[in-house]
């Protein structure tokens, strides 16, 4: 599920999260210069891209190169 982050986020504005027992747990942040992520908010998605780690962050950032709806 693609979820928006709180306002004030700079480089990353969304996270990909899995729902477990009614709560969402993000497993990566995402960024895209190609896709309008607002159009994909709160939808199940499949993303492909380059993963990188930012020092001090608990989750990786994925630079999206491909995004499709997930079933």
PQR file of N, CA, C, O and H, with PARSE charges and radii, in Angstrom:
ATOM      1  N   UNK A   1       0.852  -1.156   0.000 -0.4000 1.5000
ATOM      2  CA  UNK A   1       0.000   0.000   0.000 -0.0000 2.0000
ATOM      3  C   UNK A   1       0.911   1.237   0.000  0.5500 1.7000
ATOM      4  O   UNK A   1       1.857   1.323   0.783 -0.5500 1.4000
ATOM      5  N   UNK A   2       0.611   2.181  -0.883 -0.4000 1.5000
ATOM      6  CA  UNK A   2       1.383   3.424  -0.935 -0.0000 2.0000
ATOM      7  C   UNK A   2       0.697   4.452  -0.037  0.5500 1.7000
ATOM      8  O   UNK A   2      -0.451   4.830  -0.273 -0.5500 1.4000
ATOM      9  H   UNK A   2      -0.158   2.110  -1.519  0.4000 1.0000
ATOM     10  N   UNK A   3       1.402   4.890   0.979 -0.4000 1.5000
ATOM     11  CA  UNK A   3       0.829   5.816   1.959 -0.0000 2.0000
ATOM     12  C   UNK A   3       1.597   7.131   1.982  0.5500 1.7000
ATOM     13  O   UNK A   3       2.825   7.133   1.904 -0.5500 1.4000
ATOM     14  H   UNK A   3       2.334   4.583   1.171  0.4000 1.0000
ATOM     15  N   UNK A   4       0.878   8.258   2.090 -0.4000 1.5000
ATOM     16  CA  UNK A   4       1.554   9.547   2.197 -0.0000 2.0000
ATOM     17  C   UNK A   4       2.171   9.708   3.581  0.5500 1.7000
ATOM     18  O   UNK A   4       1.631   9.222   4.575 -0.5500 1.4000
ATOM     19  H   UNK A   4      -0.120   8.257   2.153  0.4000 1.0000
ATOM     20  N   UNK A   5       3.295  10.390   3.631 -0.4000 1.5000
ATOM     21  CA  UNK A   5       3.916  10.728   4.915 -0.0000 2.0000
ATOM     22  C   UNK A   5       3.344  12.048   5.404  0.5500 1.7000
ATOM     23  O   UNK A   5       2.668  12.760   4.661 -0.5500 1.4000
ATOM     24  H   UNK A   5       3.733  10.785   2.824  0.4000 1.0000
ATOM     25  N   UNK A   6       3.619  12.362   6.652 -0.4000 1.5000
ATOM     26  CA  UNK A   6       3.145  13.634   7.204 -0.0000 2.0000
ATOM     27  C   UNK A   6       3.709  14.802   6.416  0.5500 1.7000
ATOM     28  O   UNK A   6       4.782  14.716   5.819 -0.5500 1.4000
ATOM     29  H   UNK A   6       4.168  11.784   7.255  0.4000 1.0000
ATOM     30  N   UNK A   7       2.969  15.880   6.429 -0.4000 1.5000
ATOM     31  CA  UNK A   7       3.444  17.097   5.749 -0.0000 2.0000
ATOM     32  C   UNK A   7       4.755  17.538   6.387  0.5500 1.7000
ATOM     33  O   UNK A   7       4.985  17.322   7.577 -0.5500 1.4000
ATOM     34  H   UNK A   7       2.097  15.950   6.913  0.4000 1.0000
ATOM     35  N   UNK A   8       5.598  18.148   5.593 -0.4000 1.5000
ATOM     36  CA  UNK A   8       6.896  18.590   6.081 -0.0000 2.0000
ATOM     37  C   UNK A   8       8.025  17.704   5.589  0.5500 1.7000
ATOM     38  O   UNK A   8       9.199  18.052   5.720 -0.5500 1.4000
ATOM     39  H   UNK A   8       5.412  18.323   4.626  0.4000 1.0000
ATOM     40  N   UNK A   9       7.667  16.552   5.019 -0.4000 1.5000
ATOM     41  CA  UNK A   9       8.694  15.688   4.464 -0.0000 2.0000
ATOM     42  C   UNK A   9       9.281  16.377   3.239  0.5500 1.7000
ATOM     43  O   UNK A   9       8.560  17.009   2.467 -0.5500 1.4000
ATOM     44  H   UNK A   9       6.713  16.270   4.913  0.4000 1.0000
ATOM     45  N   UNK A  10      10.573  16.252   3.068 -0.4000 1.5000
ATOM     46  CA  UNK A  10      11.212  16.959   1.965 -0.0000 2.0000
ATOM     47  C   UNK A  10      11.399  16.058   0.746  0.5500 1.7000
ATOM     48  O   UNK A  10      10.613  16.134  -0.197 -0.5500 1.4000
ATOM     49  H   UNK A  10      11.159  15.738   3.695  0.4000 1.0000
ATOM     50  N   UNK A  11      12.399  15.228   0.749 -0.4000 1.5000
ATOM     51  CA  UNK A  11      12.747  14.428  -0.421 -0.0000 2.0000
ATOM     52  C   UNK A  11      11.766  13.278  -0.638  0.5500 1.7000
ATOM     53  O   UNK A  11      11.313  13.042  -1.758 -0.5500 1.4000
ATOM     54  H   UNK A  11      13.038  15.166   1.515  0.4000 1.0000
ATOM     55  N   UNK A  12      11.444  12.569   0.433 -0.4000 1.5000
ATOM     56  CA  UNK A  12      10.480  11.477   0.325 -0.0000 2.0000
ATOM     57  C   UNK A  12       9.140  11.927   0.895  0.5500 1.7000
ATOM     58  O   UNK A  12       9.077  12.541   1.960 -0.5500 1.4000
ATOM     59  H   UNK A  12      11.811  12.760   1.343  0.4000 1.0000
ATOM     60  N   UNK A  13       8.089  11.617   0.181 -0.4000 1.5000
ATOM     61  CA  UNK A  13       6.751  12.046   0.599 -0.0000 2.0000
ATOM     62  C   UNK A  13       5.820  10.872   0.839  0.5500 1.7000
ATOM     63  O   UNK A  13       4.699  11.048   1.316 -0.5500 1.4000
ATOM     64  H   UNK A  13       8.140  11.118  -0.685  0.4000 1.0000
ATOM     65  N   UNK A  14       6.296   9.644   0.501 -0.4000 1.5000
ATOM     66  CA  UNK A  14       5.447   8.462   0.615 -0.0000 2.0000
ATOM     67  C   UNK A  14       6.261   7.268   1.118  0.5500 1.7000
ATOM     68  O   UNK A  14       7.490   7.254   1.066 -0.5500 1.4000
ATOM     69  H   UNK A  14       7.207   9.501   0.114  0.4000 1.0000
ATOM     70  N   UNK A  15       5.527   6.276   1.605 -0.4000 1.5000
ATOM     71  CA  UNK A  15       6.135   5.019   2.036 -0.0000 2.0000
ATOM     72  C   UNK A  15       5.297   3.871   1.497  0.5500 1.7000
ATOM     73  O   UNK A  15       4.094   4.009   1.273 -0.5500 1.4000
ATOM     74  H   UNK A  15       4.528   6.287   1.647  0.4000 1.0000
ATOM     75  N   UNK A  16       5.952   2.742   1.296 -0.4000 1.5000
ATOM     76  CA  UNK A  16       5.240   1.519   0.960 -0.0000 2.0000
ATOM     77  C   UNK A  16       5.118   0.732   2.261  0.5500 1.7000
ATOM     78  O   UNK A  16       6.110   0.482   2.946 -0.5500 1.4000
ATOM     79  H   UNK A  16       6.929   2.630   1.478  0.4000 1.0000
ATOM     80  N   UNK A  17       3.888   0.347   2.587 -0.4000 1.5000
ATOM     81  CA  UNK A  17       3.634  -0.304   3.867 -0.0000 2.0000
ATOM     82  C   UNK A  17       2.787  -1.555   3.693  0.5500 1.7000
ATOM     83  O   UNK A  17       2.012  -1.680   2.744 -0.5500 1.4000
ATOM     84  H   UNK A  17       3.082   0.550   2.030  0.4000 1.0000
ATOM     85  N   UNK A  18       2.953  -2.463   4.621 -0.4000 1.5000
ATOM     86  CA  UNK A  18       2.146  -3.680   4.661 -0.0000 2.0000
ATOM     87  C   UNK A  18       1.190  -3.570   5.845  0.5500 1.7000
ATOM     88  O   UNK A  18       1.545  -3.027   6.892 -0.5500 1.4000
ATOM     89  H   UNK A  18       3.582  -2.362   5.392  0.4000 1.0000
ATOM     90  N   UNK A  19      -0.015  -4.084   5.672 -0.4000 1.5000
ATOM     91  CA  UNK A  19      -1.012  -4.039   6.737 -0.0000 2.0000
ATOM     92  C   UNK A  19      -0.999  -5.360   7.494  0.5500 1.7000
ATOM     93  O   UNK A  19      -1.158  -6.430   6.908 -0.5500 1.4000
ATOM     94  H   UNK A  19      -0.303  -4.525   4.822  0.4000 1.0000
ATOM     95  N   UNK A  20      -0.805  -5.266   8.813 -0.4000 1.5000
ATOM     96  CA  UNK A  20      -0.790  -6.429   9.677 -0.0000 2.0000
ATOM     97  C   UNK A  20      -1.637  -6.145  10.905  0.5500 1.7000
ATOM     98  O   UNK A  20      -1.400  -5.172  11.621 -0.5500 1.4000
ATOM     99  H   UNK A  20      -0.676  -4.396   9.289  0.4000 1.0000
ATOM    100  N   UNK A  21      -2.607  -6.983  11.142 -0.4000 1.5000
ATOM    101  CA  UNK A  21      -3.504  -6.813  12.301 -0.0000 2.0000
ATOM    102  C   UNK A  21      -4.116  -5.426  12.365  0.5500 1.7000
ATOM    103  O   UNK A  21      -4.258  -4.861  13.449 -0.5500 1.4000
ATOM    104  H   UNK A  21      -2.800  -7.773  10.560  0.4000 1.0000
ATOM    105  N   UNK A  22      -4.480  -4.870  11.217 -0.4000 1.5000
ATOM    106  CA  UNK A  22      -5.153  -3.578  11.173 -0.0000 2.0000
ATOM    107  C   UNK A  22      -4.247  -2.370  11.200  0.5500 1.7000
ATOM    108  O   UNK A  22      -4.729  -1.244  11.077 -0.5500 1.4000
ATOM    109  H   UNK A  22      -4.365  -5.329  10.336  0.4000 1.0000
ATOM    110  N   UNK A  23      -2.937  -2.566  11.358 -0.4000 1.5000
ATOM    111  CA  UNK A  23      -1.988  -1.448  11.378 -0.0000 2.0000
ATOM    112  C   UNK A  23      -1.041  -1.536  10.191  0.5500 1.7000
ATOM    113  O   UNK A  23      -0.710  -2.626   9.724 -0.5500 1.4000
ATOM    114  H   UNK A  23      -2.545  -3.480  11.459  0.4000 1.0000
ATOM    115  N   UNK A  24      -0.610  -0.373   9.707 -0.4000 1.5000
ATOM    116  CA  UNK A  24       0.337  -0.332   8.595 -0.0000 2.0000
ATOM    117  C   UNK A  24       1.758  -0.217   9.123  0.5500 1.7000
ATOM    118  O   UNK A  24       2.036   0.570  10.027 -0.5500 1.4000
ATOM    119  H   UNK A  24      -0.879   0.513  10.086  0.4000 1.0000
ATOM    120  N   UNK A  25       2.644  -1.003   8.553 -0.4000 1.5000
ATOM    121  CA  UNK A  25       4.053  -0.981   8.909 -0.0000 2.0000
ATOM    122  C   UNK A  25       4.870  -0.693   7.654  0.5500 1.7000
ATOM    123  O   UNK A  25       4.951  -1.537   6.762 -0.5500 1.4000
ATOM    124  H   UNK A  25       2.418  -1.643   7.818  0.4000 1.0000
ATOM    125  N   UNK A  26       5.483   0.505   7.577 -0.4000 1.5000
ATOM    126  CA  UNK A  26       6.271   0.842   6.382 -0.0000 2.0000
ATOM    127  C   UNK A  26       7.546   0.013   6.310  0.5500 1.7000
ATOM    128  O   UNK A  26       8.215  -0.208   7.319 -0.5500 1.4000
ATOM    129  H   UNK A  26       5.417   1.191   8.302  0.4000 1.0000
ATOM    130  N   UNK A  27       7.871  -0.442   5.106 -0.4000 1.5000
ATOM    131  CA  UNK A  27       9.133  -1.149   4.949 -0.0000 2.0000
ATOM    132  C   UNK A  27      10.111  -0.426   4.049  0.5500 1.7000
ATOM    133  O   UNK A  27      11.274  -0.822   3.969 -0.5500 1.4000
ATOM    134  H   UNK A  27       7.327  -0.262   4.287  0.4000 1.0000
ATOM    135  N   UNK A  28       9.663   0.652   3.349 -0.4000 1.5000
ATOM    136  CA  UNK A  28      10.603   1.509   2.640 -0.0000 2.0000
ATOM    137  C   UNK A  28       9.930   2.840   2.325  0.5500 1.7000
ATOM    138  O   UNK A  28       8.706   2.936   2.238 -0.5500 1.4000
ATOM    139  H   UNK A  28       8.718   0.973   3.414  0.4000 1.0000
ATOM    140  N   UNK A  29      10.760   3.853   2.158 -0.4000 1.5000
ATOM    141  CA  UNK A  29      10.303   5.140   1.658 -0.0000 2.0000
ATOM    142  C   UNK A  29      10.475   5.122   0.149  0.5500 1.7000
ATOM    143  O   UNK A  29      11.309   4.382  -0.374 -0.5500 1.4000
ATOM    144  H   UNK A  29      11.754   3.775   2.229  0.4000 1.0000
ATOM    145  N   UNK A  30       9.695   5.928  -0.552 -0.4000 1.5000
ATOM    146  CA  UNK A  30       9.830   5.963  -2.007 -0.0000 2.0000
ATOM    147  C   UNK A  30       9.905   7.399  -2.507  0.5500 1.7000
ATOM    148  O   UNK A  30       9.376   8.328  -1.896 -0.5500 1.4000
ATOM    149  H   UNK A  30       9.018   6.529  -0.127  0.4000 1.0000
ATOM    150  N   UNK A  31      10.580   7.545  -3.639 -0.4000 1.5000
ATOM    151  CA  UNK A  31      10.696   8.835  -4.319 -0.0000 2.0000
ATOM    152  C   UNK A  31      10.591   8.576  -5.811  0.5500 1.7000
ATOM    153  O   UNK A  31      11.073   7.558  -6.307 -0.5500 1.4000
ATOM    154  H   UNK A  31      11.010   6.791  -4.136  0.4000 1.0000
ATOM    155  N   UNK A  32       9.957   9.507  -6.530 -0.4000 1.5000
ATOM    156  CA  UNK A  32       9.875   9.367  -7.981 -0.0000 2.0000
ATOM    157  C   UNK A  32       9.820  10.726  -8.647  0.5500 1.7000
ATOM    158  O   UNK A  32       9.064  11.609  -8.241 -0.5500 1.4000
ATOM    159  H   UNK A  32       9.566  10.334  -6.127  0.4000 1.0000
ATOM    160  N   UNK A  33      10.633  10.875  -9.676 -0.4000 1.5000
ATOM    161  CA  UNK A  33      10.555  12.046 -10.551 -0.0000 2.0000
ATOM    162  C   UNK A  33       9.684  11.730 -11.769  0.5500 1.7000
ATOM    163  O   UNK A  33       9.371  12.617 -12.563 -0.5500 1.4000
ATOM    164  H   UNK A  33      11.247  10.158 -10.006  0.4000 1.0000
ATOM    165  N   UNK A  34       9.294  10.458 -11.909 -0.4000 1.5000
ATOM    166  CA  UNK A  34       8.535   9.997 -13.068 -0.0000 2.0000
ATOM    167  C   UNK A  34       7.035   9.952 -12.794  0.5500 1.7000
ATOM    168  O   UNK A  34       6.233  10.370 -13.628 -0.5500 1.4000
ATOM    169  H   UNK A  34       9.548   9.738 -11.264  0.4000 1.0000
ATOM    170  N   UNK A  35       6.662   9.444 -11.623 -0.4000 1.5000
ATOM    171  CA  UNK A  35       5.261   9.216 -11.286 -0.0000 2.0000
ATOM    172  C   UNK A  35       4.735  10.275 -10.336  0.5500 1.7000
ATOM    173  O   UNK A  35       5.459  10.750  -9.461 -0.5500 1.4000
ATOM    174  H   UNK A  35       7.314   9.105 -10.945  0.4000 1.0000
ATOM    175  N   UNK A  36       3.473  10.644 -10.509 -0.4000 1.5000
ATOM    176  CA  UNK A  36       2.788  11.505  -9.551 -0.0000 2.0000
ATOM    177  C   UNK A  36       2.260  10.587  -8.452  0.5500 1.7000
ATOM    178  O   UNK A  36       1.226   9.939  -8.617 -0.5500 1.4000
ATOM    179  H   UNK A  36       2.885  10.258 -11.219  0.4000 1.0000
ATOM    180  N   UNK A  37       2.968  10.537  -7.345 -0.4000 1.5000
ATOM    181  CA  UNK A  37       2.629   9.592  -6.292 -0.0000 2.0000
ATOM    182  C   UNK A  37       1.275   9.869  -5.658  0.5500 1.7000
ATOM    183  O   UNK A  37       0.647   8.955  -5.124 -0.5500 1.4000
ATOM    184  H   UNK A  37       3.808  11.064  -7.211  0.4000 1.0000
ATOM    185  N   UNK A  38       0.816  11.107  -5.708 -0.4000 1.5000
ATOM    186  CA  UNK A  38      -0.501  11.434  -5.148 -0.0000 2.0000
ATOM    187  C   UNK A  38      -1.612  10.634  -5.837  0.5500 1.7000
ATOM    188  O   UNK A  38      -2.613  10.290  -5.208 -0.5500 1.4000
ATOM    189  H   UNK A  38       1.326  11.850  -6.142  0.4000 1.0000
ATOM    190  N   UNK A  39      -1.437  10.344  -7.115 -0.4000 1.5000
ATOM    191  CA  UNK A  39      -2.438   9.577  -7.847 -0.0000 2.0000
ATOM    192  C   UNK A  39      -2.497   8.112  -7.405  0.5500 1.7000
ATOM    193  O   UNK A  39      -3.483   7.423  -7.666 -0.5500 1.4000
ATOM    194  H   UNK A  39      -0.624  10.623  -7.626  0.4000 1.0000
ATOM    195  N   UNK A  40      -1.454   7.642  -6.743 -0.4000 1.5000
ATOM    196  CA  UNK A  40      -1.355   6.248  -6.327 -0.0000 2.0000
ATOM    197  C   UNK A  40      -1.572   6.064  -4.824  0.5500 1.7000
ATOM    198  O   UNK A  40      -1.494   4.940  -4.327 -0.5500 1.4000
ATOM    199  H   UNK A  40      -0.653   8.202  -6.530  0.4000 1.0000
ATOM    200  N   UNK A  41      -1.840   7.135  -4.102 -0.4000 1.5000
ATOM    201  CA  UNK A  41      -1.995   7.055  -2.651 -0.0000 2.0000
ATOM    202  C   UNK A  41      -3.112   6.094  -2.254  0.5500 1.7000
ATOM    203  O   UNK A  41      -4.155   6.014  -2.903 -0.5500 1.4000
ATOM    204  H   UNK A  41      -1.903   8.048  -4.506  0.4000 1.0000
ATOM    205  N   UNK A  42      -2.856   5.371  -1.168 -0.4000 1.5000
ATOM    206  CA  UNK A  42      -3.823   4.440  -0.579 -0.0000 2.0000
ATOM    207  C   UNK A  42      -4.260   3.331  -1.537  0.5500 1.7000
ATOM    208  O   UNK A  42      -5.377   2.818  -1.459 -0.5500 1.4000
ATOM    209  H   UNK A  42      -2.009   5.436  -0.641  0.4000 1.0000
ATOM    210  N   UNK A  43      -3.354   2.982  -2.433 -0.4000 1.5000
ATOM    211  CA  UNK A  43      -3.600   1.882  -3.360 -0.0000 2.0000
ATOM    212  C   UNK A  43      -2.510   0.827  -3.185  0.5500 1.7000
ATOM    213  O   UNK A  43      -1.382   1.136  -2.801 -0.5500 1.4000
ATOM    214  H   UNK A  43      -2.447   3.398  -2.497  0.4000 1.0000
ATOM    215  N   UNK A  44      -2.867  -0.412  -3.472 -0.4000 1.5000
ATOM    216  CA  UNK A  44      -1.861  -1.469  -3.458 -0.0000 2.0000
ATOM    217  C   UNK A  44      -1.033  -1.332  -4.731  0.5500 1.7000
ATOM    218  O   UNK A  44      -1.576  -1.294  -5.836 -0.5500 1.4000
ATOM    219  H   UNK A  44      -3.784  -0.662  -3.784  0.4000 1.0000
ATOM    220  N   UNK A  45       0.281  -1.259  -4.565 -0.4000 1.5000
ATOM    221  CA  UNK A  45       1.175  -1.060  -5.704 -0.0000 2.0000
ATOM    222  C   UNK A  45       2.328  -2.046  -5.668  0.5500 1.7000
ATOM    223  O   UNK A  45       2.653  -2.629  -4.634 -0.5500 1.4000
ATOM    224  H   UNK A  45       0.722  -1.290  -3.668  0.4000 1.0000
ATOM    225  N   UNK A  46       2.933  -2.210  -6.832 -0.4000 1.5000
ATOM    226  CA  UNK A  46       4.172  -2.964  -6.974 -0.0000 2.0000
ATOM    227  C   UNK A  46       5.187  -1.978  -7.547  0.5500 1.7000
ATOM    228  O   UNK A  46       4.960  -1.400  -8.610 -0.5500 1.4000
ATOM    229  H   UNK A  46       2.669  -1.737  -7.673  0.4000 1.0000
ATOM    230  N   UNK A  47       6.296  -1.785  -6.850 -0.4000 1.5000
ATOM    231  CA  UNK A  47       7.295  -0.826  -7.310 -0.0000 2.0000
ATOM    232  C   UNK A  47       8.607  -1.530  -7.642  0.5500 1.7000
ATOM    233  O   UNK A  47       8.974  -2.536  -7.035 -0.5500 1.4000
ATOM    234  H   UNK A  47       6.480  -2.254  -5.986  0.4000 1.0000
ATOM    235  N   UNK A  48       9.291  -0.969  -8.617 -0.4000 1.5000
ATOM    236  CA  UNK A  48      10.619  -1.414  -9.006 -0.0000 2.0000
ATOM    237  C   UNK A  48      11.495  -0.175  -9.036  0.5500 1.7000
ATOM    238  O   UNK A  48      11.061   0.893  -9.466 -0.5500 1.4000
ATOM    239  H   UNK A  48       8.993  -0.151  -9.110  0.4000 1.0000
ATOM    240  N   UNK A  49      12.730  -0.321  -8.578 -0.4000 1.5000
ATOM    241  CA  UNK A  49      13.621   0.822  -8.602 -0.0000 2.0000
ATOM    242  C   UNK A  49      14.946   0.517  -7.937  0.5500 1.7000
ATOM    243  O   UNK A  49      15.284  -0.637  -7.677 -0.5500 1.4000
ATOM    244  H   UNK A  49      13.083  -1.189  -8.228  0.4000 1.0000
ATOM    245  N   UNK A  50      15.679   1.567  -7.672 -0.4000 1.5000
ATOM    246  CA  UNK A  50      16.989   1.455  -7.045 -0.0000 2.0000
ATOM    247  C   UNK A  50      16.861   1.764  -5.561  0.5500 1.7000
ATOM    248  O   UNK A  50      16.348   2.812  -5.169 -0.5500 1.4000
ATOM    249  H   UNK A  50      15.404   2.505  -7.884  0.4000 1.0000
ATOM    250  N   UNK A  51      17.334   0.835  -4.750 -0.4000 1.5000
ATOM    251  CA  UNK A  51      17.283   1.017  -3.303 -0.0000 2.0000
ATOM    252  C   UNK A  51      18.588   1.621  -2.816  0.5500 1.7000
ATOM    253  O   UNK A  51      19.669   1.234  -3.259 -0.5500 1.4000
ATOM    254  H   UNK A  51      17.751  -0.016  -5.068  0.4000 1.0000
ATOM    255  N   UNK A  52      18.475   2.575  -1.896 -0.4000 1.5000
ATOM    256  CA  UNK A  52      19.677   3.137  -1.259 -0.0000 2.0000
ATOM    257  C   UNK A  52      19.361   3.457   0.184  0.5500 1.7000
ATOM    258  O   UNK A  52      18.207   3.676   0.553 -0.5500 1.4000
ATOM    259  H   UNK A  52      17.597   2.890  -1.536  0.4000 1.0000
ATOM    260  N   UNK A  53      20.384   3.481   0.977 -0.4000 1.5000
ATOM    261  CA  UNK A  53      20.237   3.771   2.399 -0.0000 2.0000
ATOM    262  C   UNK A  53      20.700   5.190   2.690  0.5500 1.7000
ATOM    263  O   UNK A  53      21.689   5.656   2.126 -0.5500 1.4000
ATOM    264  H   UNK A  53      21.321   3.304   0.677  0.4000 1.0000
ATOM    265  N   UNK A  54      19.990   5.864   3.561 -0.4000 1.5000
ATOM    266  CA  UNK A  54      20.362   7.200   4.018 -0.0000 2.0000
ATOM    267  C   UNK A  54      20.838   7.054   5.457  0.5500 1.7000
ATOM    268  O   UNK A  54      20.150   6.466   6.292 -0.5500 1.4000
ATOM    269  H   UNK A  54      19.186   5.485   4.019  0.4000 1.0000
ATOM    270  N   UNK A  55      21.997   7.582   5.733 -0.4000 1.5000
ATOM    271  CA  UNK A  55      22.575   7.466   7.069 -0.0000 2.0000
ATOM    272  C   UNK A  55      21.606   8.010   8.120  0.5500 1.7000
ATOM    273  O   UNK A  55      21.102   9.127   8.007 -0.5500 1.4000
ATOM    274  H   UNK A  55      22.556   8.059   5.055  0.4000 1.0000
ATOM    275  N   UNK A  56      21.362   7.196   9.135 -0.4000 1.5000
ATOM    276  CA  UNK A  56      20.483   7.600  10.224 -0.0000 2.0000
ATOM    277  C   UNK A  56      19.016   7.231  10.021  0.5500 1.7000
ATOM    278  O   UNK A  56      18.219   7.350  10.951 -0.5500 1.4000
ATOM    279  H   UNK A  56      21.771   6.289   9.226  0.4000 1.0000
ATOM    280  N   UNK A  57      18.648   6.785   8.816 -0.4000 1.5000
ATOM    281  CA  UNK A  57      17.261   6.395   8.560 -0.0000 2.0000
ATOM    282  C   UNK A  57      17.118   4.903   8.823  0.5500 1.7000
ATOM    283  O   UNK A  57      18.049   4.133   8.587 -0.5500 1.4000
ATOM    284  H   UNK A  57      19.296   6.688   8.060  0.4000 1.0000
ATOM    285  N   UNK A  58      15.952   4.498   9.311 -0.4000 1.5000
ATOM    286  CA  UNK A  58      15.720   3.098   9.655 -0.0000 2.0000
ATOM    287  C   UNK A  58      15.267   2.263   8.461  0.5500 1.7000
ATOM    288  O   UNK A  58      15.291   1.034   8.512 -0.5500 1.4000
ATOM    289  H   UNK A  58      15.195   5.123   9.502  0.4000 1.0000
ATOM    290  N   UNK A  59      14.857   2.931   7.393 -0.4000 1.5000
ATOM    291  CA  UNK A  59      14.352   2.224   6.217 -0.0000 2.0000
ATOM    292  C   UNK A  59      15.031   2.745   4.956  0.5500 1.7000
ATOM    293  O   UNK A  59      15.452   3.901   4.913 -0.5500 1.4000
ATOM    294  H   UNK A  59      14.837   3.930   7.351  0.4000 1.0000
ATOM    295  N   UNK A  60      15.143   1.907   3.931 -0.4000 1.5000
ATOM    296  CA  UNK A  60      15.760   2.375   2.688 -0.0000 2.0000
ATOM    297  C   UNK A  60      14.814   3.275   1.892  0.5500 1.7000
ATOM    298  O   UNK A  60      13.606   3.310   2.131 -0.5500 1.4000
ATOM    299  H   UNK A  60      14.801   0.968   3.965  0.4000 1.0000
ATOM    300  N   UNK A  61      15.396   3.993   0.951 -0.4000 1.5000
ATOM    301  CA  UNK A  61      14.630   4.798  -0.002 -0.0000 2.0000
ATOM    302  C   UNK A  61      14.719   4.095  -1.353  0.5500 1.7000
ATOM    303  O   UNK A  61      15.804   3.710  -1.788 -0.5500 1.4000
ATOM    304  H   UNK A  61      16.376   3.965   0.757  0.4000 1.0000
ATOM    305  N   UNK A  62      13.584   3.933  -2.005 -0.4000 1.5000
ATOM    306  CA  UNK A  62      13.564   3.333  -3.339 -0.0000 2.0000
ATOM    307  C   UNK A  62      13.227   4.427  -4.343  0.5500 1.7000
ATOM    308  O   UNK A  62      12.173   5.059  -4.265 -0.5500 1.4000
ATOM    309  H   UNK A  62      12.703   4.246  -1.651  0.4000 1.0000
ATOM    310  N   UNK A  63      14.144   4.638  -5.289 -0.4000 1.5000
ATOM    311  CA  UNK A  63      13.926   5.555  -6.408 -0.0000 2.0000
ATOM    312  C   UNK A  63      13.131   4.781  -7.450  0.5500 1.7000
ATOM    313  O   UNK A  63      13.679   3.902  -8.115 -0.5500 1.4000
ATOM    314  H   UNK A  63      15.000   4.125  -5.352  0.4000 1.0000
ATOM    315  N   UNK A  64      11.854   5.092  -7.601 -0.4000 1.5000
ATOM    316  CA  UNK A  64      10.957   4.288  -8.434 -0.0000 2.0000
ATOM    317  C   UNK A  64      11.255   4.494  -9.919  0.5500 1.7000
ATOM    318  O   UNK A  64      11.345   5.621 -10.406 -0.5500 1.4000
ATOM    319  H   UNK A  64      11.408   5.806  -7.060  0.4000 1.0000
ATOM    320  N   UNK A  65      11.408   3.361 -10.629 -0.4000 1.5000
ATOM    321  CA  UNK A  65      11.534   3.398 -12.089 -0.0000 2.0000
ATOM    322  C   UNK A  65      10.316   2.786 -12.763  0.5500 1.7000
ATOM    323  O   UNK A  65      10.040   3.055 -13.932 -0.5500 1.4000
ATOM    324  H   UNK A  65      11.335   2.445 -10.234  0.4000 1.0000
ATOM    325  N   UNK A  66       9.587   1.957 -12.015 -0.4000 1.5000
ATOM    326  CA  UNK A  66       8.372   1.340 -12.553 -0.0000 2.0000
ATOM    327  C   UNK A  66       7.389   1.131 -11.408  0.5500 1.7000
ATOM    328  O   UNK A  66       7.774   0.722 -10.313 -0.5500 1.4000
ATOM    329  H   UNK A  66       9.811   1.738 -11.065  0.4000 1.0000
ATOM    330  N   UNK A  67       6.107   1.420 -11.675 -0.4000 1.5000
ATOM    331  CA  UNK A  67       5.078   1.206 -10.670 -0.0000 2.0000
ATOM    332  C   UNK A  67       3.811   0.722 -11.354  0.5500 1.7000
ATOM    333  O   UNK A  67       3.365   1.293 -12.350 -0.5500 1.4000
ATOM    334  H   UNK A  67       5.794   1.753 -12.565  0.4000 1.0000
ATOM    335  N   UNK A  68       3.240  -0.337 -10.801 -0.4000 1.5000
ATOM    336  CA  UNK A  68       2.019  -0.915 -11.349 -0.0000 2.0000
ATOM    337  C   UNK A  68       1.068  -1.237 -10.197  0.5500 1.7000
ATOM    338  O   UNK A  68       1.503  -1.416  -9.060 -0.5500 1.4000
ATOM    339  H   UNK A  68       3.602  -0.801  -9.992  0.4000 1.0000
ATOM    340  N   UNK A  69      -0.229  -1.310 -10.496 -0.4000 1.5000
ATOM    341  CA  UNK A  69      -1.174  -1.731  -9.456 -0.0000 2.0000
ATOM    342  C   UNK A  69      -0.904  -3.188  -9.061  0.5500 1.7000
ATOM    343  O   UNK A  69      -0.561  -4.019  -9.903 -0.5500 1.4000
ATOM    344  H   UNK A  69      -0.582  -1.165 -11.420  0.4000 1.0000
ATOM    345  N   UNK A  70      -1.064  -3.477  -7.782 -0.4000 1.5000
ATOM    346  CA  UNK A  70      -0.921  -4.844  -7.296 -0.0000 2.0000
ATOM    347  C   UNK A  70      -2.301  -5.429  -7.042  0.5500 1.7000
ATOM    348  O   UNK A  70      -3.257  -4.700  -6.780 -0.5500 1.4000
ATOM    349  H   UNK A  70      -1.342  -2.802  -7.099  0.4000 1.0000
ATOM    350  N   UNK A  71      -2.395  -6.717  -7.120 -0.4000 1.5000
ATOM    351  CA  UNK A  71      -3.683  -7.380  -6.879 -0.0000 2.0000
ATOM    352  C   UNK A  71      -3.868  -7.661  -5.418  0.5500 1.7000
ATOM    353  O   UNK A  71      -4.892  -8.215  -5.021 -0.5500 1.4000
ATOM    354  H   UNK A  71      -1.618  -7.309  -7.333  0.4000 1.0000
TER
END
